[in-house]
């Protein structure tokens, strides 16, 4: 009934092939509305399982899906919504080895990722495969939406040539996000995808939409293609996909009050051993090791690098020194010279960064708590809340 869309536009949707990278907070609403709109083929790239902590923002899933692969749960719900669409599943991570081959099968890609390495990967694969990229990102109460990689339009690197210094931007898991925000922003992604496929209205090509849920304001920034951009400029120097983990780690240290913190693996699974994630340079202990240490008479320091509001949610003891205060309060840690220092956080990511920094300050007997508070709650004391 929409005169701007009509039967011709509906047929364009039916013939379209759209890839959604990430079936989480952004991907959930985007997938629901793409399928409901009748997009003929929808592909999903994801590797994760549904966790109870996802449910406040990842509206594609319910309590009965906890523990299932997101791809399998998503497909069931989406086909129940519209059995006439084709849902393609791409199990695993999007990587430099498979990205171009996957994107080339689609007309459009929606970036629902939550880390910079994959974000730059999606952007570069979008440009190289000539597959426009409906981009979005969220953090706490703020969101961004745009369309990158369209003909004559800018790409993500035109606006953000370099990733931020490692460790300066927490993930949503660490920094938090208002549950409804990804619903709003992911729905905007779906709207942009539908408009782009049909050729209807004015797209966000050349504009960056800023969403502030606290003040409920929407602002548009005009953005232009950078002729010097390394991948979409007039003389591109990036002609293929690179190692984005290394790219986002950067080559220069972070200058901050808290010192030089290395970058964690942005794809870290909190249930995996941090010694696997961060390499042999990060010595780790398990939550069962910590339980034994707590029950013994040996002296050690349990260092909690979370934020005060996190401590109020879950507390297993220790000394709270948030990451940004480590350099200033280093003497408190060095006073334990000759004794073990066990560093913990929510999942083991920030604590692994802290361990690496403390090692650089000459502290040798320092260990990361594998899995952090999450592992303690799962394996030792279920009365400690997971968040």
C-alpha positions in Angstrom: 0.0 0.0 0.0 3.0 2.3 0.2 3.1 4.2 -3.1 6.9 4.6 -2.8 7.3 0.8 -2.6 4.4 -1.0 -4.3 4.6 -4.4 -5.9 7.8 -3.5 -7.8 9.6 -2.6 -4.6 8.3 -5.8 -2.9 9.7 -7.9 -5.7 13.1 -6.1 -5.3 13.1 -7.1 -1.7 12.2 -10.7 -2.6 15.1 -10.9 -5.0 17.6 -9.3 -2.6 20.3 -11.1 -0.7 21.4 -9.4 2.6 24.2 -10.6 4.9 24.1 -9.8 8.6 27.4 -10.1 10.4 26.7 -10.8 14.1 23.4 -12.1 15.5 23.5 -10.1 18.7 22.0 -6.9 19.9 22.1 -5.1 16.5 21.6 -8.2 14.4 18.5 -9.4 16.3 16.1 -6.5 15.4 17.7 -6.1 12.0 17.1 -9.7 11.1 13.5 -9.7 12.4 12.5 -6.7 10.2 14.4 -7.8 7.1 12.7 -11.2 7.2 9.3 -9.7 8.1 9.7 -7.3 5.1 10.2 -10.2 2.7 13.9 -10.0 1.9 14.3 -13.1 -0.1 17.7 -14.4 1.1 19.1 -13.5 4.5 22.6 -14.7 5.5 23.9 -14.7 9.1 27.5 -14.9 10.3 28.0 -15.8 13.9 29.9 -18.2 16.2 28.4 -17.6 19.6 25.8 -19.3 21.8 22.9 -17.7 23.5 23.6 -16.6 27.1 21.1 -15.5 29.7 22.8 -12.1 29.9 22.0 -11.5 26.2 18.3 -11.6 26.6 17.7 -8.0 27.7 18.9 -6.7 24.4 19.0 -9.6 21.9 15.3 -9.8 21.3 15.6 -12.6 18.7 16.0 -15.2 21.5 14.2 -16.4 24.6 15.0 -18.3 27.8 14.5 -21.6 26.0 17.3 -20.7 23.6 20.0 -20.3 26.3 22.9 -22.6 25.5 22.0 -23.0 21.8 24.0 -21.7 18.9 22.7 -18.3 18.0 22.5 -19.3 14.3 20.3 -22.3 15.0 18.0 -20.4 17.4 17.8 -17.4 15.0 16.9 -19.6 12.0 14.1 -21.3 13.8 12.5 -18.0 15.0 13.0 -16.2 11.6 11.4 -19.0 9.6 8.5 -19.1 12.0 8.1 -15.4 11.3 8.3 -15.8 7.5 8.7 -19.4 6.1 9.0 -18.0 2.5 12.5 -16.5 2.9 15.8 -18.4 2.7 18.0 -18.2 5.8 21.6 -19.0 5.1 23.9 -19.8 8.1 27.6 -19.1 8.1 29.0 -20.8 11.2 32.1 -19.3 12.7 33.9 -16.0 12.6 34.2 -13.7 9.7 37.9 -13.7 8.9 40.3 -12.3 6.3 40.3 -15.8 4.7 36.6 -16.1 4.2 35.1 -12.6 4.2 35.4 -11.8 0.5 34.0 -15.1 -0.6 31.0 -14.7 1.7 30.3 -11.0 0.9 30.4 -11.6 -2.8 27.3 -13.8 -2.5 25.2 -10.9 -1.2 23.9 -7.5 -2.4 24.3 -5.8 0.9 25.9 -6.4 4.3 24.8 -5.2 7.7 27.6 -4.8 10.3 26.3 -5.9 13.7 29.7 -6.5 15.2 31.0 -5.2 18.5 34.8 -5.0 18.1 37.1 -2.9 15.9 39.0 -5.7 14.3 35.8 -7.2 12.7 34.5 -3.7 11.9 37.5 -2.8 9.8 37.4 -6.3 8.2 33.7 -5.8 7.2 34.5 -2.4 5.8 37.5 -3.5 3.7 35.7 -6.6 2.4 32.7 -4.3 1.6 34.8 -2.0 -0.5 36.8 -4.7 -2.2 33.7 -6.8 -3.0 31.6 -3.7 -3.9 29.0 -4.8 -1.4 27.6 -1.7 0.4 27.8 -1.8 4.2 25.0 -0.6 6.5 27.1 0.2 9.5 26.0 0.7 13.1 27.6 0.7 16.5 26.3 1.2 20.1 27.8 2.0 23.5 25.9 2.7 26.7 23.3 5.3 25.6 24.8 6.3 22.2 24.5 4.8 18.7 25.8 5.5 15.2 24.4 4.5 11.8 25.6 5.1 8.2 25.9 3.4 4.9 29.5 2.9 3.8 31.1 1.5 0.6 28.3 2.7 -1.7 29.3 4.0 -5.2 30.9 7.5 -4.7 30.2 7.3 -1.0 32.7 7.2 1.9 33.8 4.1 3.7 34.4 3.6 7.4 38.1 4.3 7.0 37.3 7.7 5.5 35.9 8.7 8.8 38.0 6.5 11.2 41.4 5.9 9.4 42.9 4.3 12.5 41.3 2.3 15.3 41.3 3.9 18.7 44.2 3.2 21.0 44.0 -0.4 22.4 42.0 -0.6 25.6 40.5 2.9 25.5 37.0 1.8 24.4 35.4 -0.9 26.5 33.1 -3.5 24.9 29.3 -3.4 25.6 29.9 -6.3 28.0 32.3 -4.2 30.0 30.9 -0.8 29.6 27.2 -1.7 29.5 24.4 -0.7 27.1 20.8 0.3 27.5 18.8 -2.7 26.4 16.5 -0.8 24.1 19.3 1.0 22.3 20.4 -1.8 20.0 16.7 -2.3 19.2 16.4 1.2 18.0 19.7 1.3 16.1 19.3 -2.2 14.6 15.9 -1.3 13.4 17.4 1.8 11.8 19.9 -0.5 10.0 17.0 -2.6 8.7 15.2 0.6 7.5 18.3 1.7 5.6 18.8 -1.7 4.1 15.2 -1.8 2.8 15.4 1.8 1.5 18.7 1.0 -0.3 17.4 -2.2 -1.9 14.3 -0.4 -3.2 16.0 2.9 -4.1 13.5 4.7 -1.9 14.0 8.0 0.0 17.3 9.4 1.1 19.8 6.9 2.4 22.5 7.6 5.0 25.2 7.5 2.3 27.4 10.5 3.1 25.8 11.0 6.5 26.6 9.7 10.0 23.5 9.5 12.2 24.2 10.0 15.9 21.6 8.7 18.3 21.5 9.8 22.0 19.0 7.8 23.9 19.5 9.8 27.1 18.4 13.1 25.6 16.4 11.4 22.8 18.2 13.4 20.1 19.2 12.5 16.6 22.0 14.4 14.8 23.3 14.1 11.3 26.9 14.7 10.4 27.8 15.2 6.8 30.7 12.9 5.8 32.6 12.8 2.6 34.8 10.3 0.8 38.4 10.9 1.5 40.4 10.9 -1.7 43.5 9.9 0.3 41.7 6.9 2.0 43.9 3.9 1.9 41.2 1.5 0.6 38.6 3.6 -1.3 40.7 6.6 -2.2 42.2 7.6 -5.6 45.4 5.8 -4.9 44.5 2.9 -2.5 47.4 1.2 -0.7 45.3 -1.6 0.8 44.4 -4.0 -2.0 43.5 -7.0 0.0 42.4 -8.1 3.5 45.0 -7.9 6.2 45.5 -9.2 9.8 43.0 -7.0 11.6 43.9 -8.2 15.1 47.4 -6.9 14.6 46.1 -3.7 12.9 43.8 -2.9 15.8 46.5 -3.6 18.4 48.5 -0.7 16.9 52.3 -0.2 16.9 52.5 2.7 19.4 51.8 2.5 23.1 48.8 4.1 24.8 49.5 7.3 26.5 47.1 7.5 29.4 47.0 7.9 33.2 46.8 4.2 33.6 49.9 3.6 31.5 50.4 1.5 28.4 47.8 -1.2 28.2 48.0 -3.8 25.4 44.9 -4.6 23.5 42.9 -7.7 24.4 41.5 -10.1 21.9 38.2 -8.3 20.9 36.6 -11.7 20.1 37.4 -13.1 23.5 35.1 -15.8 24.8 34.9 -15.2 28.6 34.8 -19.0 29.2 38.1 -19.7 27.5 41.4 -19.7 29.3 43.1 -16.3 29.0 46.4 -18.0 28.6 45.0 -19.2 25.3 43.6 -15.8 24.4 46.6 -13.7 25.3 49.5 -16.0 24.8 52.1 -17.4 27.0 53.2 -14.0 28.2 50.1 -13.8 30.5 50.4 -16.3 33.3 47.0 -17.4 34.6 45.4 -19.4 37.3 41.9 -20.9 37.4 39.1 -20.1 39.8 39.7 -23.4 41.5 43.3 -22.3 42.1 42.0 -19.1 43.7 39.6 -21.0 45.8 42.5 -23.1 47.2 44.6 -20.0 47.8 41.7 -18.4 49.7 41.4 -21.5 51.9 45.1 -21.7 52.7 47.3 -19.6 54.9 49.5 -18.2 52.1 49.5 -14.4 51.7 48.7 -13.0 48.3 47.0 -10.0 46.8 43.7 -10.3 45.0 43.5 -7.3 42.8 40.1 -6.3 41.3 40.5 -4.0 38.3 36.7 -3.5 37.7 34.7 -0.3 38.3 33.1 0.4 41.7 29.5 -0.1 40.4 30.6 -3.6 39.2 31.8 -4.4 42.7 28.4 -3.5 44.1 26.9 -6.2 41.8 29.3 -9.0 42.5 32.0 -9.1 45.2 34.4 -12.0 46.0 36.8 -10.0 48.0 40.1 -8.4 47.1 41.4 -4.9 46.7 39.6 -2.7 44.2 41.9 -0.6 42.0 40.1 0.3 38.7 42.2 0.0 35.5 42.6 3.8 35.2 44.0 4.1 38.7 46.6 1.3 38.4 49.6 3.7 37.7 48.7 6.1 40.5 48.2 3.3 43.0 51.1 1.1 41.9 52.9 1.4 45.3 49.9 -0.5 46.9 50.7 -3.4 44.5 54.5 -3.3 44.8 54.1 -3.5 48.6 53.2 -7.1 48.1 56.7 -7.8 46.6 57.7 -11.4 47.0 54.0 -12.5 47.1 51.6 -13.5 44.4 49.3 -11.0 42.8 46.1 -12.4 41.3 44.3 -9.9 39.0 40.6 -10.3 38.3 37.7 -8.6 36.4 34.4 -9.6 35.0 35.6 -12.0 32.3 39.4 -12.1 32.3 39.9 -9.5 29.5 40.8 -6.4 31.4 42.7 -8.3 34.0 44.9 -9.9 31.3 45.7 -6.4 30.1 46.5 -5.3 33.6 48.8 -8.4 34.1 50.7 -7.4 30.9 51.1 -3.9 32.2 52.2 -4.9 35.7 54.8 -7.2 34.1 56.1 -4.2 32.2 56.5 -2.5 35.6 58.7 -5.2 36.8 56.2 -7.2 38.8 56.9 -10.9 38.1 54.6 -12.9 40.3 51.4 -11.7 38.8 48.6 -13.9 37.4 45.4 -13.4 35.5 42.2 -15.1 36.9 40.9 -17.1 34.0 37.2 -16.3 33.2 37.0 -13.7 36.1 33.8 -13.3 38.1 31.8 -15.2 35.4 33.9 -18.3 35.9 33.8 -18.0 39.7 30.0 -17.9 39.6 29.8 -20.8 37.1 32.3 -23.1 38.8 32.7 -22.1 42.4 29.9 -20.1 43.9 26.6 -19.7 42.0 25.3 -17.2 44.6 27.7 -14.6 43.1 25.7 -12.8 40.4 26.8 -12.9 36.7 26.3 -9.7 34.8 
